[in-house]
Amino acid sequence: MPVASLASPSVVAPTRLRLPDLLHATDRAADDVLSGRYQHLLPAGGPPADERWFTRLLGDDELDVWFISWVPERATELHDHGGSLGALTVVSGALHETRWDGGALRRRRLDAGDQAGFPLGWVHDVVWAPESIAVNPAAGPTLSVHAYSPPLTAMSYYDVTERNTLRRNRTELTDKPEGD
């Protein structure tokens, strides 16, 4: 399975877990999702096709693992994960991630099976991506598994200024993934 990013944080994380641990957790949970282990957590008829949906798969004082669906035209906004490391595995479909690299926004595509790790300070936006060049609304939502350690407590949201710098516009306390 390709790993999209394993950047090392420049500060010590407030957790004993490392990005590879989170990537492993999302990979295992994605396999469990695909094998039907979490079928009982899905809404009747599956994840909604017109709105984001998520549910916690696992959670304790050290690690939260979430199952998230992504639909067209529902961005998360440019954000960080506060004092938490993060990782994701795309289960089905595709996502576009736009991240701040310290001087500009960079975009990458994550397809089913791809993973990404988010060290402290990682600022990004995640959105549904069409499975092919031609948008196919019948393809349904993209599904992904996300892990955070320690569990999320706050997320900050950002804008890129006219001077091409990042400006935090708000911080919200939360225990939910990717800002709902």
ChimeraX commands (.cxc) that place a marker at each C-alpha (Angstrom):
marker #1 position 0.00,0.00,0.00 radius 0.5
marker #1 position 1.60,3.35,-1.00 radius 0.5
marker #1 position 2.35,5.82,1.75 radius 0.5
marker #1 position 1.66,9.39,0.66 radius 0.5
marker #1 position 3.54,11.14,3.47 radius 0.5
marker #1 position 5.61,10.24,6.50 radius 0.5
marker #1 position 7.05,13.68,7.27 radius 0.5
marker #1 position 8.71,13.82,10.68 radius 0.5
marker #1 position 7.40,16.35,13.16 radius 0.5
marker #1 position 9.93,18.94,14.31 radius 0.5
marker #1 position 8.53,18.86,17.85 radius 0.5
marker #1 position 7.88,15.97,20.18 radius 0.5
marker #1 position 4.30,14.77,19.98 radius 0.5
marker #1 position 2.19,14.49,23.14 radius 0.5
marker #1 position 1.72,10.76,22.53 radius 0.5
marker #1 position 3.85,7.63,22.53 radius 0.5
marker #1 position 2.40,6.67,19.16 radius 0.5
marker #1 position 4.20,7.64,15.96 radius 0.5
marker #1 position 2.89,8.29,12.46 radius 0.5
marker #1 position 3.70,4.72,11.36 radius 0.5
marker #1 position 1.59,3.44,14.28 radius 0.5
marker #1 position -1.35,5.56,13.15 radius 0.5
marker #1 position -0.93,4.45,9.53 radius 0.5
marker #1 position -0.95,0.84,10.72 radius 0.5
marker #1 position -4.11,1.49,12.79 radius 0.5
marker #1 position -5.94,3.01,9.81 radius 0.5
marker #1 position -4.80,0.16,7.55 radius 0.5
marker #1 position -6.12,-2.47,10.00 radius 0.5
marker #1 position -9.40,-0.61,10.46 radius 0.5
marker #1 position -9.81,-0.17,6.69 radius 0.5
marker #1 position -9.39,-3.94,6.30 radius 0.5
marker #1 position -12.05,-4.45,9.00 radius 0.5
marker #1 position -14.40,-2.04,7.18 radius 0.5
marker #1 position -13.88,-3.90,3.90 radius 0.5
marker #1 position -14.50,-7.27,5.60 radius 0.5
marker #1 position -17.83,-6.03,7.01 radius 0.5
marker #1 position -16.82,-5.94,10.69 radius 0.5
marker #1 position -18.35,-2.46,11.11 radius 0.5
marker #1 position -21.42,-2.99,8.93 radius 0.5
marker #1 position -23.64,-2.58,12.01 radius 0.5
marker #1 position -22.41,1.02,12.45 radius 0.5
marker #1 position -23.55,2.15,8.99 radius 0.5
marker #1 position -26.83,4.00,8.54 radius 0.5
marker #1 position -29.64,1.97,6.94 radius 0.5
marker #1 position -28.92,2.01,3.20 radius 0.5
marker #1 position -25.25,2.94,3.72 radius 0.5
marker #1 position -23.58,6.33,4.13 radius 0.5
marker #1 position -25.66,9.22,2.77 radius 0.5
marker #1 position -24.84,10.30,-0.78 radius 0.5
marker #1 position -25.51,14.01,-0.16 radius 0.5
marker #1 position -23.80,14.79,3.17 radius 0.5
marker #1 position -20.67,13.87,5.10 radius 0.5
marker #1 position -21.10,11.13,7.64 radius 0.5
marker #1 position -18.76,9.71,10.26 radius 0.5
marker #1 position -18.69,7.32,13.18 radius 0.5
marker #1 position -16.06,6.41,15.78 radius 0.5
marker #1 position -14.76,2.87,15.30 radius 0.5
marker #1 position -12.38,2.76,18.27 radius 0.5
marker #1 position -11.54,5.21,21.01 radius 0.5
marker #1 position -9.56,5.38,24.22 radius 0.5
marker #1 position -7.29,7.88,26.00 radius 0.5
marker #1 position -4.53,7.36,23.43 radius 0.5
marker #1 position -6.15,6.77,20.05 radius 0.5
marker #1 position -9.35,7.58,18.17 radius 0.5
marker #1 position -10.20,5.81,14.90 radius 0.5
marker #1 position -13.00,7.17,12.71 radius 0.5
marker #1 position -14.83,5.95,9.60 radius 0.5
marker #1 position -15.72,8.95,7.38 radius 0.5
marker #1 position -17.68,9.32,4.14 radius 0.5
marker #1 position -16.98,12.16,1.73 radius 0.5
marker #1 position -19.37,13.60,-0.85 radius 0.5
marker #1 position -19.01,16.25,-3.59 radius 0.5
marker #1 position -18.98,19.92,-2.56 radius 0.5
marker #1 position -18.31,19.30,1.15 radius 0.5
marker #1 position -14.82,20.57,2.05 radius 0.5
marker #1 position -13.41,20.55,5.56 radius 0.5
marker #1 position -11.67,23.96,5.20 radius 0.5
marker #1 position -7.94,24.49,5.69 radius 0.5
marker #1 position -7.31,23.17,9.22 radius 0.5
marker #1 position -4.88,21.50,11.60 radius 0.5
marker #1 position -5.53,18.83,14.21 radius 0.5
marker #1 position -4.42,20.85,17.22 radius 0.5
marker #1 position -2.08,18.79,19.40 radius 0.5
marker #1 position -2.84,15.50,17.66 radius 0.5
marker #1 position -0.99,13.47,15.07 radius 0.5
marker #1 position -3.21,12.05,12.35 radius 0.5
marker #1 position -3.32,9.49,9.57 radius 0.5
marker #1 position -5.81,8.22,7.03 radius 0.5
marker #1 position -6.35,5.30,4.68 radius 0.5
marker #1 position -8.71,5.69,1.72 radius 0.5
marker #1 position -11.05,2.68,1.70 radius 0.5
marker #1 position -12.91,3.40,-1.55 radius 0.5
marker #1 position -13.12,6.24,-4.04 radius 0.5
marker #1 position -10.63,9.09,-3.95 radius 0.5
marker #1 position -9.80,12.26,-2.02 radius 0.5
marker #1 position -7.98,15.46,-2.90 radius 0.5
marker #1 position -5.81,16.87,-0.15 radius 0.5
marker #1 position -4.63,20.47,-0.34 radius 0.5
marker #1 position -1.92,21.20,2.21 radius 0.5
marker #1 position 0.13,24.20,3.22 radius 0.5
marker #1 position 3.84,23.49,2.69 radius 0.5
marker #1 position 5.09,26.61,4.47 radius 0.5
marker #1 position 5.02,28.83,1.39 radius 0.5
marker #1 position 2.26,27.60,-0.90 radius 0.5
marker #1 position -0.68,25.27,-1.20 radius 0.5
marker #1 position 0.08,21.85,-2.71 radius 0.5
marker #1 position -2.52,19.40,-3.96 radius 0.5
marker #1 position -2.39,15.63,-4.21 radius 0.5
marker #1 position -4.81,12.87,-4.99 radius 0.5
marker #1 position -5.29,9.91,-2.66 radius 0.5
marker #1 position -6.95,6.85,-4.23 radius 0.5
marker #1 position -8.37,3.72,-2.60 radius 0.5
marker #1 position -5.53,2.03,-0.69 radius 0.5
marker #1 position -3.44,5.20,-0.38 radius 0.5
marker #1 position -2.44,6.49,3.03 radius 0.5
marker #1 position -1.30,9.83,4.43 radius 0.5
marker #1 position 0.21,10.80,7.78 radius 0.5
marker #1 position -0.18,14.21,9.41 radius 0.5
marker #1 position 2.51,15.37,11.86 radius 0.5
marker #1 position 1.90,18.17,14.34 radius 0.5
marker #1 position 1.37,21.48,12.57 radius 0.5
marker #1 position 0.08,19.89,9.33 radius 0.5
marker #1 position -2.48,22.28,7.77 radius 0.5
marker #1 position -4.69,20.83,5.05 radius 0.5
marker #1 position -8.12,20.57,3.48 radius 0.5
marker #1 position -9.62,17.27,2.36 radius 0.5
marker #1 position -12.39,16.89,-0.25 radius 0.5
marker #1 position -14.09,14.18,-2.27 radius 0.5
marker #1 position -12.42,13.57,-5.64 radius 0.5
marker #1 position -14.08,12.05,-8.68 radius 0.5
marker #1 position -12.93,8.50,-9.40 radius 0.5
marker #1 position -12.08,9.42,-12.98 radius 0.5
marker #1 position -11.59,12.53,-15.08 radius 0.5
marker #1 position -15.34,12.55,-15.81 radius 0.5
marker #1 position -17.32,13.23,-12.64 radius 0.5
marker #1 position -19.55,10.25,-11.88 radius 0.5
marker #1 position -22.08,11.13,-9.15 radius 0.5
marker #1 position -23.36,7.54,-9.21 radius 0.5
marker #1 position -20.00,6.42,-7.83 radius 0.5
marker #1 position -21.20,7.26,-4.31 radius 0.5
marker #1 position -19.26,8.72,-1.40 radius 0.5
marker #1 position -15.57,8.17,-0.86 radius 0.5
marker #1 position -14.88,6.22,2.33 radius 0.5
marker #1 position -11.80,6.62,4.53 radius 0.5
marker #1 position -10.53,5.67,7.97 radius 0.5
marker #1 position -8.75,8.27,10.13 radius 0.5
marker #1 position -6.75,7.93,13.35 radius 0.5
marker #1 position -5.72,10.66,15.79 radius 0.5
marker #1 position -3.38,10.46,18.77 radius 0.5
marker #1 position -3.96,11.79,21.26 radius 0.5
marker #1 position -7.69,11.98,20.43 radius 0.5
marker #1 position -8.77,15.32,18.95 radius 0.5
marker #1 position -9.63,18.09,21.39 radius 0.5
marker #1 position -9.27,21.17,19.13 radius 0.5
marker #1 position -8.88,22.14,15.49 radius 0.5
marker #1 position -7.74,25.50,14.11 radius 0.5
marker #1 position -8.92,26.84,10.75 radius 0.5
marker #1 position -6.83,28.99,8.40 radius 0.5
marker #1 position -6.89,31.33,5.42 radius 0.5
marker #1 position -4.05,32.11,3.02 radius 0.5
marker #1 position -3.43,35.88,3.04 radius 0.5
marker #1 position -2.68,38.17,0.10 radius 0.5
marker #1 position 0.99,38.03,1.19 radius 0.5
marker #1 position 0.90,34.25,0.79 radius 0.5
marker #1 position 1.10,33.53,4.50 radius 0.5
marker #1 position -1.16,31.44,6.66 radius 0.5
marker #1 position -3.55,33.20,9.06 radius 0.5
marker #1 position -5.50,31.32,11.73 radius 0.5
marker #1 position -9.07,32.60,11.72 radius 0.5
marker #1 position -10.54,30.45,14.51 radius 0.5
marker #1 position -9.95,27.54,16.83 radius 0.5
marker #1 position -12.74,25.21,17.89 radius 0.5
marker #1 position -12.87,22.67,20.67 radius 0.5
marker #1 position -14.01,19.35,19.23 radius 0.5
marker #1 position -13.94,15.63,19.73 radius 0.5
marker #1 position -15.06,14.92,16.15 radius 0.5
marker #1 position -12.91,14.39,13.05 radius 0.5
marker #1 position -12.28,16.76,10.17 radius 0.5
marker #1 position -14.63,19.46,11.41 radius 0.5
marker #1 position -18.25,18.68,10.84 radius 0.5
marker link #1:1,2 radius 0.2
marker link #1:2,3 radius 0.2
marker link #1:3,4 radius 0.2
marker link #1:4,5 radius 0.2
marker link #1:5,6 radius 0.2
marker link #1:6,7 radius 0.2
marker link #1:7,8 radius 0.2
marker link #1:8,9 radius 0.2
marker link #1:9,10 radius 0.2
marker link #1:10,11 radius 0.2
marker link #1:11,12 radius 0.2
marker link #1:12,13 radius 0.2
marker link #1:13,14 radius 0.2
marker link #1:14,15 radius 0.2
marker link #1:15,16 radius 0.2
marker link #1:16,17 radius 0.2
marker link #1:17,18 radius 0.2
marker link #1:18,19 radius 0.2
marker link #1:19,20 radius 0.2
marker link #1:20,21 radius 0.2
marker link #1:21,22 radius 0.2
marker link #1:22,23 radius 0.2
marker link #1:23,24 radius 0.2
marker link #1:24,25 radius 0.2
marker link #1:25,26 radius 0.2
marker link #1:26,27 radius 0.2
marker link #1:27,28 radius 0.2
marker link #1:28,29 radius 0.2
marker link #1:29,30 radius 0.2
marker link #1:30,31 radius 0.2
marker link #1:31,32 radius 0.2
marker link #1:32,33 radius 0.2
marker link #1:33,34 radius 0.2
marker link #1:34,35 radius 0.2
marker link #1:35,36 radius 0.2
marker link #1:36,37 radius 0.2
marker link #1:37,38 radius 0.2
marker link #1:38,39 radius 0.2
marker link #1:39,40 radius 0.2
marker link #1:40,41 radius 0.2
marker link #1:41,42 radius 0.2
marker link #1:42,43 radius 0.2
marker link #1:43,44 radius 0.2
marker link #1:44,45 radius 0.2
marker link #1:45,46 radius 0.2
marker link #1:46,47 radius 0.2
marker link #1:47,48 radius 0.2
marker link #1:48,49 radius 0.2
marker link #1:49,50 radius 0.2
marker link #1:50,51 radius 0.2
marker link #1:51,52 radius 0.2
marker link #1:52,53 radius 0.2
marker link #1:53,54 radius 0.2
marker link #1:54,55 radius 0.2
marker link #1:55,56 radius 0.2
marker link #1:56,57 radius 0.2
marker link #1:57,58 radius 0.2
marker link #1:58,59 radius 0.2
marker link #1:59,60 radius 0.2
marker link #1:60,61 radius 0.2
marker link #1:61,62 radius 0.2
marker link #1:62,63 radius 0.2
marker link #1:63,64 radius 0.2
marker link #1:64,65 radius 0.2
marker link #1:65,66 radius 0.2
marker link #1:66,67 radius 0.2
marker link #1:67,68 radius 0.2
marker link #1:68,69 radius 0.2
marker link #1:69,70 radius 0.2
marker link #1:70,71 radius 0.2
marker link #1:71,72 radius 0.2
marker link #1:72,73 radius 0.2
marker link #1:73,74 radius 0.2
marker link #1:74,75 radius 0.2
marker link #1:75,76 radius 0.2
marker link #1:76,77 radius 0.2
marker link #1:77,78 radius 0.2
marker link #1:78,79 radius 0.2
marker link #1:79,80 radius 0.2
marker link #1:80,81 radius 0.2
marker link #1:81,82 radius 0.2
marker link #1:82,83 radius 0.2
marker link #1:83,84 radius 0.2
marker link #1:84,85 radius 0.2
marker link #1:85,86 radius 0.2
marker link #1:86,87 radius 0.2
marker link #1:87,88 radius 0.2
marker link #1:88,89 radius 0.2
marker link #1:89,90 radius 0.2
marker link #1:90,91 radius 0.2
marker link #1:91,92 radius 0.2
marker link #1:92,93 radius 0.2
marker link #1:93,94 radius 0.2
marker link #1:94,95 radius 0.2
marker link #1:95,96 radius 0.2
marker link #1:96,97 radius 0.2
marker link #1:97,98 radius 0.2
marker link #1:98,99 radius 0.2
marker link #1:99,100 radius 0.2
marker link #1:100,101 radius 0.2
marker link #1:101,102 radius 0.2
marker link #1:102,103 radius 0.2
marker link #1:103,104 radius 0.2
marker link #1:104,105 radius 0.2
marker link #1:105,106 radius 0.2
marker link #1:106,107 radius 0.2
marker link #1:107,108 radius 0.2
marker link #1:108,109 radius 0.2
marker link #1:109,110 radius 0.2
marker link #1:110,111 radius 0.2
marker link #1:111,112 radius 0.2
marker link #1:112,113 radius 0.2
marker link #1:113,114 radius 0.2
marker link #1:114,115 radius 0.2
marker link #1:115,116 radius 0.2
marker link #1:116,117 radius 0.2
marker link #1:117,118 radius 0.2
marker link #1:118,119 radius 0.2
marker link #1:119,120 radius 0.2
marker link #1:120,121 radius 0.2
marker link #1:121,122 radius 0.2
marker link #1:122,123 radius 0.2
marker link #1:123,124 radius 0.2
marker link #1:124,125 radius 0.2
marker link #1:125,126 radius 0.2
marker link #1:126,127 radius 0.2
marker link #1:127,128 radius 0.2
marker link #1:128,129 radius 0.2
marker link #1:129,130 radius 0.2
marker link #1:130,131 radius 0.2
marker link #1:131,132 radius 0.2
marker link #1:132,133 radius 0.2
marker link #1:133,134 radius 0.2
marker link #1:134,135 radius 0.2
marker link #1:135,136 radius 0.2
marker link #1:136,137 radius 0.2
marker link #1:137,138 radius 0.2
marker link #1:138,139 radius 0.2
marker link #1:139,140 radius 0.2
marker link #1:140,141 radius 0.2
marker link #1:141,142 radius 0.2
marker link #1:142,143 radius 0.2
marker link #1:143,144 radius 0.2
marker link #1:144,145 radius 0.2
marker link #1:145,146 radius 0.2
marker link #1:146,147 radius 0.2
marker link #1:147,148 radius 0.2
marker link #1:148,149 radius 0.2
marker link #1:149,150 radius 0.2
marker link #1:150,151 radius 0.2
marker link #1:151,152 radius 0.2
marker link #1:152,153 radius 0.2
marker link #1:153,154 radius 0.2
marker link #1:154,155 radius 0.2
marker link #1:155,156 radius 0.2
marker link #1:156,157 radius 0.2
marker link #1:157,158 radius 0.2
marker link #1:158,159 radius 0.2
marker link #1:159,160 radius 0.2
marker link #1:160,161 radius 0.2
marker link #1:161,162 radius 0.2
marker link #1:162,163 radius 0.2
marker link #1:163,164 radius 0.2
marker link #1:164,165 radius 0.2
marker link #1:165,166 radius 0.2
marker link #1:166,167 radius 0.2
marker link #1:167,168 radius 0.2
marker link #1:168,169 radius 0.2
marker link #1:169,170 radius 0.2
marker link #1:170,171 radius 0.2
marker link #1:171,172 radius 0.2
marker link #1:172,173 radius 0.2
marker link #1:173,174 radius 0.2
marker link #1:174,175 radius 0.2
marker link #1:175,176 radius 0.2
marker link #1:176,177 radius 0.2
marker link #1:177,178 radius 0.2
marker link #1:178,179 radius 0.2
marker link #1:179,180 radius 0.2
view
